[in-house]
C-alpha cells in the first residue's frame, strides 16, 4: 500500500517538473500589471480581426500611477482614465486632439483607439515587451522604450508640432488640417516655424524654466477664418515671457496672460 502511494506521488510530481524545466532559454513570460505603470511604451502593432497593422513611429502609451494614461494614437495625442487591477487594464473617458494625418496613419489610429479604450485588456509581459488583449482576441503589442528614448526630448533642435491651445482653464484642439509648429535654435537664439497659415520668426531667450519670445516677424498670407483665428491665438505667446514644461515628448508653453499651447516632438 505504501509502495502504491509512493508511485502515485512520483507520477504526480513528474509533469510539474517537466513543465517547469521545459522552458530552457526562452523569454520570461508573465501575466499581471506589475511594472506596467510609469513606463513609456512604444506601440509596435495592433491586430484587429486577424489583421495586423504596424504602428507609426509616434504611437506610444504611458499609464501613470495616479490613474491616468496619456499617449499618441499615431497621429493624435490622447488622454484617459486608467483602472489597473491584478492582470487587467481598462482605459475610459478618452479625449484626443483632432489633427489630420495621411490615411495610413489615420487608419492605424482608428484601429488602435478602438482596441485600446473602453475594453478590459488582459496584460501579458515578456522581457521588455507588453501585450494587451481584448475579450475578442484583438491585441496591441508594445515595447518598453529604451533609456535614451525615455528621456525628455530636447527643447532645441526639435520640431514641436502644436496640437492644442488653452485659455481660461479650457483646452481645444487645433482645427482639422491645421499644421502649426515651432523649432528653437540655440545658436541663433531664435524660434522659427508656422502658425498654421503664416511662417514666423522671433528671438527666443531661455532661462530658468521660462522662454522670452520677441516681437514676431511673419509672412502676410491670408487663410480661412479658422486658421487665422488659430494664428491670432498663437501670436499671443510672442512679445512676452512664457513658462515651459517638458514631459517626455510633450512641450507646454504658458504665457503670463494664461494662454497656453501644447506641442509634441516630431520623431
Helices and strands as residue ranges (DSSP letters): H 2-21, E 29-31, E 40-48, E 51-54, E 60-63, E 68-72, E 77-84, E 88-96, H 103-116, E 120-126, E 129-133, E 139-144, E 160-167, E 170-173, E 180-185, E 190-195, E 199-207, E 210-213, E 217-218, H 225-235, E 240-247, E 250-255, E 260-265
